[in-house]
Amino acid sequence: MLYNLIEGAVMDLKSLKRIALVGATKNKEKVGNIILRDLTKKGYEVIPVTPKDDEVEGIKTVNKVENLPKDIDSIVFVVPPKIGIEVTKETINSGFKNLWYQPGTYSAEIEKILSKNDIKAIHDICILVETSKVL
């Protein structure tokens, strides 16, 4: 099922297999851990992206987006916009185009960067809610 969730961004949530999670954390109370556990439980392969830890929830982390394998289906952001701005630039420079910004992670500056690069992203919609609707 295709989802045209916002501003023309389209993502087939049922076909997603590998998701990178920018802002994954070992702290079980933070969204970066809650999303990791939820998506993993739903059968997605989640690659945590964080410079802080070598592993999160027993999964080896990647310290930067540029070090991700190229067959990532989507990159989900759970970092504050200030951090997301730089990671968005790195993401675009690495060739990734399917981006999802959790509520509270998107900003006008990120929108400008994406627009300049003709990338439409999903934002301010919760991936946990949307994946629960299709699985």
N, C-alpha and C positions, 0 to 999 in steps of 0.2 A: 504494500500500500504506500503510495507516495503522499508525502505531507508537504503542502505549500504553506509553511507555518507563518512566515512573515516576509514582507518585502521581496517576494519572488524567490526566496531561497527554497529549494526543494531537496528533500532528503527521504530516501526510502528506508525507513527504520527497520523493516524486516530484513533488508539485505545487508545491513551493517554487521560486520563481524569483528573487525579490529578498531578499537577506539583508544586514542591517546587522551589521557586526562591530565591537563596542565593544572597543577596545584594539588596533586594528591598528597596526602599526609598520613602519618601513623596515628594521629590524634583521632580516635573513634567518634568524638563529639563534633568534629568539623565536617563540613559538606564534602570536602575533598576525599574523605575516607568513606562517608556514607554513600556517595555516588559510586565509588570504586566497588564497594561490597555489593551494592544493589545491582549494578550492571553485570558484575561477575556472576552473581546468583541467577541472573536472567539469561546467562549463556554467552555473553559477549566476552571477547578477549580484550582486556583492558591493560594498556601499558601506562603505568604511572610516570608522569614527567615532573621531576622535582630535583633541584640540586642539593637538597638537604639530607636525603636518605638513600641508601643503596638498595633498599627493598621496602615495600609497603604491603602489608597483608600477605607476606610471603611471595610477592611478585617483584622481580628485579626491576628497578627503575631506570629511566633514561634521564640524564641530567639536563639535556637541552633538546628542544624540538628538532634541531638540525641533525641530531643523532638518532632520530626515529627511523625505523624501516620505511621505505617509500610506499608500502602497500597498506597504509593506514586509511580506513574508510572515513573517519571523521576525527576532528580534534575538539574536545570539550574543554572550555575554560572555566575554572573555579577560583580564579585569582582576582584581586582588586584591579580595577581599570588601569591604575598607574603601572602595575606590573604587566598587565595584559597588553598595553600599548607596545612595549618592547618585544614581547613574545609574539604578538601579531605580526610585527615586521619580520621577525625571524621565521615565522611560519610561512609567510608569503615568499620570502627569499629561498625557503626550502622546497617550494613548489606545492604546498598543500592548499587546497581551496575549499574543502568542506569543513566549515567552522561553526561551532555552537557555543554561544556565550550564555552561561547560566544567569538567572536574574541577579542583578547587582554587579555584573562583571563588564558590562558594555558601557561605552561612553561616546560622546560626540567625536572625540579625537580618533577613537578606533573606527568609528563610522567613516570618517574622512579617509583614513588609510585604506580601508576596504574599498570604498568608492573609487578612489584614485587608481586602484588595481583591478577594478571591475569585478569584485568578489561580493557576492550576496551571502550573508551569514544569518543563521538563526540566532535570535537573542531575546532575552527576557522571557523565555519559556523554559520550563523545567524538563530536562531530559528524563528524569525519573517518572514524571507524570505521563509524558508522551510515550515512552517505551512500555509503560504499564497498559496503555490502551491497545497496543498492537500485539502483545505477546500473550 
